[in-house]
Amino acid sequence: MGIELLAPAGSKDALQAAVQNGADAVYLGLQAFGARQYAKNFDVESLREAAVYCHLRDVQIHVAMNTLIYDRELPQAVQLASEAVRAGADALIIQDLGFAKVLLEAGIPIPLHASTQMTIHNLEGARFAQQTGFRRVVLARELPRSEIETISREIPIETEVFVHGALCMSYSGQCLLSSMIGGRSGNRGRCAQPCRLPYTMLEDGKNIGQGYWMSPKDLRLGAYIPELVAMGADSLKIEGRMKSAAYVAAATKVYRSCIDENRAITPQEMQLLQNVFSRDRFTEAFYAGKTGRGIMKTESSNDDIYEKQNPQLLKALQETYAPGVENRRKNMEVSIQIRVGTPLTATARCKETEVICTGQVVQQATGNPVTREMVETQLRKLGGSNFMLQNLEIELEENAFVPKSALNAVRRELVEQLETKIGTHGQKQWNAVYQPQKSGQTAQKNMAITVWTETAAQAAAFADLPVARLYVPADCIQNMEISEQMVAYFPMILREEAMQRAKEQLQVCQQRGVRKIAAGNVGLLLQAKEMGFSLIGTADLNVGNAAAAAFWKNFGLETVEVSRELNLRGIEALTGRSPLAVEVTGYGKTALMKIENCLVQVAKNGCGCAEGKQYVLQDRKGAKMRVARDGCVSTVYNSVPVYMADRMQALRRSGVSAVKLVFTEESPQQCLEIYQEFVSGEGAPPQHYTRGHFYRGAE
């Protein structure tokens, strides 16, 4: 099979639109655990019907169960995955590594695909996914063509690449903006898209522009189809489970033609896609090395995305998947024997599938015998099915008679048997039963306090204090005095060039005697493990259940920070069964987004980051969120810190082994004062603060 065209199916109509316009596979969500919880989605029965419909037309069906899953939900998720397999799913798309661990250990008989929510964006990350047991990785949308090609060629795992549809501003899986502002989590499929709102950029407190700085245009890579095919990508993905069936029809139709003819998109096809759905034209974005304001829709809201839709165009698209329309007919071969005194017998074949049926006993003709023309006429009446009669062999005894109704009955039986056999071929009798972890952490009597610093000066302030772990940036290690409690941490986003620098920094850490590494980048963790470091996982790993903690324990971590979207009850449920020590952040401004497209460049409409300047993103309510820059990668921090010094007893009861204090903008003296508040447990919250998700959780 050539490269796969994968289309979205947010509803039954969209599924039919995708299939009838040429998709090789569709992806859809169920009524829980999908990253598009506001799509119409499918229940198990409608999934079974969808799978039969797809398999009859040689289309695979991928089920997205790609959300962060809490401990209380794991039994339901595992049961739903079992039902999806039995209903005929061909693959599951997964974010949660605990969920993946349970399914793989239970011997799931269909492939698991690593969701884009896993933030796989480098060679080592793809290698991690392959070694974990995933058969395919959905690559981050931020990758340029050269890095997609490198991963596709060098790692024995299928690669799936987004070619059309909406872009997230943040790396998928690394956005907490919606959940921290409004409690609706993108990691849980309920993103409220606050990124699409207007913001003001401040440089050292001065307004340098207001606009929709975090609202990207839609992606369109139609110009690069031959290139994508040649580089070895396995699947081209169209985004859009929240979009209309007409949009799905148009996008699938255009990309199908481009793939089949191995060509770039035409101006007419561009206009079709523009007219059916577009945010201020399209962009080729990161794939083509484009960044800055040009890939953004910065000057207006999203209210105009339907303005150019033409009713006649929509009607024409709807006709491609209307009831009774069939563009995916399959060839069928039939042989039939008509002998006097024996039952009418017919065999039908469709590729490797064969069925046999018998009808009424053939009679001696007393008048007009049956003719070959009559038999062929009746057997070719297949308009209501998706089969075409390609070849017909008739063995007809002279003076035999069967009524037309008997021939029609045999035809219907052959079709029904073929439809059942082909359509249900993907259904597998598999059932996984969730077995919860048996051992866990007990309530911590001596809960440790750890410190995360952003600068060498902050780290130096804690050199002589009894902190359990002192986290320092890996790029500071070269010039620091090394202590036993020191942990070198690495950025979450490490594309290939940055990953090579990180590997060099790992060597420096080894040479200088640093033995512990902290990271949320799975590729970096894999590399550090192979070099023999002790490992600590950050909250970027999105650990939300004890099974995920067990996965990382088996991988080799000694501690993991759990998802910052868990509330205290969720943390307690996790620690109660986790075999791995668990850390939480008790103080600090949460990193809300990790962005490849530099926000300062977008706001200034040019590369204008000034050394030593402070950049702040201000929302409509006046909240000011610091924008930190690591090269051209922007990290947006919450406007107020999490503060839990006066709630240390609640944290201790939750079973965590350590409370981490994350210092970013604070002076060394402020760091020490806050540290003492946590040591004493008698601190008072600052004027502006948040409890994060410790009490409210995230939807």
Secondary structure, DSSP 8 states (H G I E B T S, - for coil): ---EEEEE-SSHHHHHHHHHTT-SEEEEEBSSS-S-TTS--B-HHHHHHHHHHHHTTT-EEEEEE-S---GGGHHHHHHHHHHHHHHT-SEEEE--HHHHHHHHHTT-SS-EEE-GGG---SHHHHHHHHHHT-SEEE--TT--HHHHHHHHHHSSSEEEEEEEE---SS-TT---HHHHHHS--GGGT----GGGS-EEEEETTEEEEEE-TT-B-EEE-GGGHHHHHHHT--EEEE--TTS-HHHHHHHHHHHHHHHHTT----HHHHHHHHHHS-SSSEE-GGGGT--SGGGB--SS-STTTTTT--HHHHHHHHTTSSTT--S--EEEEEEEEE-TTSEEEEEEEETTEEEEEEEEE-EE-SSS---HHHHHHHHT--TTSSEEEEEEEEEE-TTEE--HHHHHHHHHHHHHHHHHHHHTTT-----------S------TT-EEEEE-SSHHHHHHTTTS--S-EEEEGGGGGGS---TTEEEE--S---HHHHHHHHHHHHHHHHHT--EEEES-HHHHHHHHHTT-EEEE-GGG---SHHHHHHHHHHTEEEEE--TT--HHHHHHHHTT-SSEEEEEEEE--EEEEESS-HHHHHHTS----TT--EEEE-TT--EEEEEEETTEEEEE-SS-EE-GGGHHHHHHTT-SEEEEE-SS--HHHHHHHHHHHHHT-----SS-B-TTTTT---
